[in-house]
Amino acid sequence: MHRCTAAIILAPLIMATAAFATPVEIQRVTVRDAEFKIVIVIFSKVELEKFHQQWSHKAQTGKTGQHPDVHISVFTHRLDIESQSRSTRWLYDPSGGVISVLSKAVQPVFKVEDPEAFNQLLGIRPR
């Protein structure tokens, strides 16, 4: 494969990967509840490392925000993930550990590996 062709093919992948900030880049995570009240702000290095450990193990569900099983009303919490270069809002359903980036475009839906541990880190209490 020609180098130029490889660069063109890989560019979207590289750009998409940048949307998922690395632990070095993440500076703050703000968690908001259904009423948009701040639940917790994670900014210490130790807590951000714990967050990244959980965050890096999320897996795609194979669904998108347009899937009939995924409705905006299940996302009761918002995660604002801030880095030096960008801020991204994610919608989160703590009951199932389901998460998706807020966007006008169709986005994939992810599931965190251990919703109970993730909720505890985010200061979200079980109902």
Secondary structure in CASP SS format (residue, H / E / C, confidence):
PFRMAT SS
TARGET T0000
AUTHOR 0000-0000-0000
METHOD secondary structure of the structure
MODEL  1
M C 1.00
H C 1.00
R H 1.00
C H 1.00
T H 1.00
A H 1.00
A H 1.00
I H 1.00
I H 1.00
L H 1.00
A H 1.00
P H 1.00
L H 1.00
I H 1.00
M H 1.00
A H 1.00
T H 1.00
A H 1.00
A C 1.00
F C 1.00
A C 1.00
T C 1.00
P C 1.00
V C 1.00
E C 1.00
I E 1.00
Q E 1.00
R E 1.00
V E 1.00
T E 1.00
V E 1.00
R E 1.00
D C 1.00
A C 1.00
E C 1.00
F C 1.00
K C 1.00
I E 1.00
V E 1.00
I E 1.00
V E 1.00
I E 1.00
F C 1.00
S C 1.00
K H 1.00
V H 1.00
E H 1.00
L H 1.00
E H 1.00
K H 1.00
F H 1.00
H H 1.00
Q H 1.00
Q H 1.00
W H 1.00
S C 1.00
H C 1.00
K C 1.00
A E 1.00
Q E 1.00
T E 1.00
G E 1.00
K E 1.00
T E 1.00
G C 1.00
Q C 1.00
H C 1.00
P C 1.00
D C 1.00
V C 1.00
H C 1.00
I H 1.00
S H 1.00
V H 1.00
F C 1.00
T C 1.00
H E 1.00
R E 1.00
L E 1.00
D E 1.00
I E 1.00
E E 1.00
S E 1.00
Q C 1.00
S C 1.00
R C 1.00
S E 1.00
T E 1.00
R E 1.00
W E 1.00
L E 1.00
Y E 1.00
D E 1.00
P C 1.00
S C 1.00
G C 1.00
G C 1.00
V E 1.00
I E 1.00
S E 1.00
V E 1.00
L C 1.00
S C 1.00
K C 1.00
A C 1.00
V C 1.00
Q C 1.00
P E 1.00
V E 1.00
F E 1.00
K E 1.00
V C 1.00
E C 1.00
D C 1.00
P H 1.00
E H 1.00
A H 1.00
F H 1.00
N H 1.00
Q H 1.00
L H 1.00
L H 1.00
G C 1.00
I C 1.00
R C 1.00
P C 1.00
R C 1.00
END
